[in-house]
Amino acid sequence: MATTAQAAPQPALAIDPMVVDAAARAFDDLAAKWQAGEPSAEKRNALLQAVIELGFADALPAADAREAWLDAAAILRAQARAAAPIDMARLLVTGERAASIAYDPGRYACAGVAPALPDDKAAALALGRCLQITGAMDAALELSVQYVQDRKQFGQPLAKFQAIQHSLALAAEEIAACSALTDLALACAAREGIAAARLPALLDAAAVVADRAVDVVYDVCHQVHGAIGFTREYALHRHSLDLLRWRDELALLRGGSLRAAERLGERALAAGGVWRAVTALMKPENSA
């Protein structure tokens, strides 16, 4: 019996590795310059100018620019992993250069009001926050893994203790779940546009998972580091503040993680079951 040949499955995301590498190198360098010496408004303005000259500020010409989202994602994650003090999500989505360096990277202030943005830009900013959160969590976990390999207790590295391994594995699980949902939302925006009908539910799911993931990663990374994780000079401190502020704004943009969960539940009821709702979200709008 003849069989129909099927095309090989394509990767969900195909981000240019050269863009990923260039963004990582650039933001690592910018972050190192920021951390050297005393912080100042002049230094932050200089960092912003460097980002503009590199062309990163124009990577997302509009919230609905589908083809630009993959490069923008690489830039957002690179900035988050480096903890460079420039809010690239706000810069890329709104173009507001002054606002992108207006916050104090060394202090945490609980966000209280969602930014007033059109629906497309609000969705784009929510996706940007998800991308930044995954980048910062990756960096925090890498710091923690390196620390427990270097630090010794009772004559052996902390990484040899089962309790430490278990805690880091839990953090890695949360990061993987958050990254998977964020990548699915990113693929949707890149293929179908920021106004895609299924994107709000994907962002709701990412927001719910990110809310828990940030708690777990924050707790685990600080527990394995001990007091050093809270010091201003150590990178974990910067990643922690970023995670808290970005998680706050993501919750505001989606109406809170509880409301996001309620909308997902309503979608499951309307679809006739959780599995039907999940498979519908996984299916591109233009597929058969």
N, C-alpha and C positions, 0 to 999 in steps of 0.2 A: 504494500500500500504506500502510495506516495505521501511524503510528509512535506509540510510547508516549512521552509527555512525561516528561522527567526533571527532578527538582527541581534547582535551582541548587546547586552545591556550597557548603557552609557553611565558614567559616573554622575552622581547627583550634582556635583559641583566641579568645575574645571577651572580653578583660579590659576592665572599665569604665575608660575613659580618665580619668575624674575621680578614681578611686582611684589610678591610676598617677601623675597629676599631684600629688595631695595627698601621697602617700607620698614622692615625690621632693623636694617642697618641704620637707616636715617633716624628713626625714633630712639634707638639705643644711644646714638651719638647725642641727640638733642637732650635726652633725659640725663645723660652723664654731665653735660654742660650745665644743666639746671642745678644738679645736685652738688656741683663743685663750688665751694664758697657760699656766701650768703645770698639767699633768694631776694629778688627785687623786681619791681615793676618793669624796669628797663630790660632785665634778662628775659622776662616773659614776653615782652614785646619783640625782642630779638628772636626768640624761638618761634613766635607766630610768623614773623617775617620770613624766617627760614622755611617754614612749612609752605608758605605762599609761593616762595621762589622755587621750591621743589615741585610745585604743581599739585600738591596733595589737596589744597583747598578747593580745587576745581574738579576733583575726581568724580563728584556726583553733581552734574549740572542741574538736575531737577530730581525731585523725589520719585517721579515716575520714569526715570531714565533706566530702563531695564538692563541694557547692555553695560551700564556703568556700575551696577550694584556689586559685582564680584570684585572688581578692583577696589571699590570703596570698602568692602568688607575686609580685605587684606590690610588696608590702611587703618581701619578702626581697631582691628585686633592687635596690630603692631603697636599702635599708640597705647592701648590698654596694657599690653604685656610689658612695655617699657616704663609705664607710669609717667609718661611725659605730661607736663601740666598744661595741656591744651585739650579742650573739650571738642574732639574731632567730630563726634556725632552731631553736636549743635552746629558746628562750623559747616559741615557738609550738607546738613538738611536745611538750615535756615540761612546760611551765608553770613551770619552775624559774627563778625570778626572780634569785636570788642567783647561780646558776651562769651565767646569761647575761652577767654582767659580772665573772666571777671571773678570766678570763684577762687577761694583760698585752698590750694591743694593740700595744705598742712593741717586743715581743720575740717571737722565734720559738722554740718548743720542740717538738721532734719528738714527735708523738703515738705512744704505745706500746701502748695497750689500747683496744679498741673499747668504747664505752659499753654497759653492761648494760641493754638495753631489750627489751620485748616485740617480736615480729616486726613488728606494724603500725607501732609507733613507730620502729623501726629503719629500716623502709622509708621512712617519712615523713621522718626525719632525713636519709637518703641523698638523697632528692629535694630537700630543702631545701638541702643542701650543693651539689648540682648547680646549683640556681637562683642561689645566692650566687656560685659560681664563675663562671658566665656573666656575672653583673652586674659582678663585679670585673674580669674580663678586658675587658669592653666599656669600662669606665672607664680601664683601663691603656692600651688602644689609643687612645682619644680623647686622652689626655694626650700620647701619643707623636706622634700626627698633628699636634696643635697645636704641639708642641715643634719638630718638623722644619720646620714652616711658618714659625715665628718665628726660628729659629736660622739664621744665615748662615755659609757657609764659601766662601772664594774668590769673594766678592761675590755669591753667590746662596743662596737657602734650601736647607737640607739636603734638603727634599722634592723638589728638582729632580734629585737624584742617583739613577740607576737602581738602584744597590745598595740604597739606603734604601727605595725604592718596592717593590722585590722582597721585602725582609725584612718590611715591613709587610703586604704582600699575603699572605704565608705565614701571618702571625699572624691576619689576618682570616679566612682559610680555616679555620683551626683553631677559631676562635671560632664561625664559622657552623655547622660540623659539630657542635660541642658544644651549641650553642643548639638546633639542630634536634632532636637526640636528647632533650635536656632538655624541650623543648616537647612532644614526643611522649609522654614519660613523664608530664608534667603533665596533658596532655589525657586520658590513660588514668586517672589518679587522679581527675580531676574528673568523668569520665563513668561510670567503672566501679568506682571506689573503690580505696582503698589496698591492698585484698586481692585485686585483679584478678590472674588467673592469669598474664597476660603482663607485668605490671609488673616482676617481678624481672629478667627478661631485658632489658627496656628500661633498667632501672637499671644492669645489668651493662654494657650497651653504652655508656651515658652515662659510666660510671666509667672504662672503657677509653679512650674518646676524651678525656675530661677529663684523664686522667693525662698524655697526650702534649701536649694543648693547653696546659696550664699550663706545661710545660717550654718550649715554643716561644714562647709569649707572654712569659713571664718573660725569656727570653734576648733576644728581639728588642727588647722595650721598654727593657731596660737597655742594650743595645748602642747604640741610637739616642740615648739620653739621655746616655751616658757616666757619669761619676762622680756627677752630680747626682741620678741615680735612687736612689742608696743613702742620701741624706741624710734624717734624721728629719723635717725640716721640709717635705719635698716629698711630695706625695700618692702618687707611685708606690711609695715605700717602704712605706706603709701597705697599699696594694693587694697588693703582693708578699707581705708577711707573711700577709695574709688568704688569698691563694691557696695558699700552702704549707701552712698549718694546715688549711684546708678540704679540700685534696686528700689530705692524710694521713688525716683522719678518714673521708672517703669511701672510701678504699682499705680501711681497717679494717672499715668497715661492710659492705663487699662481699667481705671475705676476701682483698683484694689484687687488683690489676688482672690479674695472671696467672691467678688462679683464676677471676675473672670472665670472662676470655677463654676459658678452658677450658670453662666452662659454656655459653658461646655456641657453641663448637665442638661440644659434645655435642648441643646443641639442633639444630644444622644437620645433624649425622649422623642424628639421629632423624627429622628432617623429610624426609630424602632429598636434601638439597642446600642450599646457602647461600641461593639465591634463594627457595626454598619457605619457609625459616625466616624470612627477612626479610619476605616478603609476609604470612606468618601474624602476625608481630608488628605489622604495620601495620593489621591488620584488627581492629576492635572485637569483643569477645566475643559481643555480642548481634546482630551483623549476620548477614545470610543468607550 
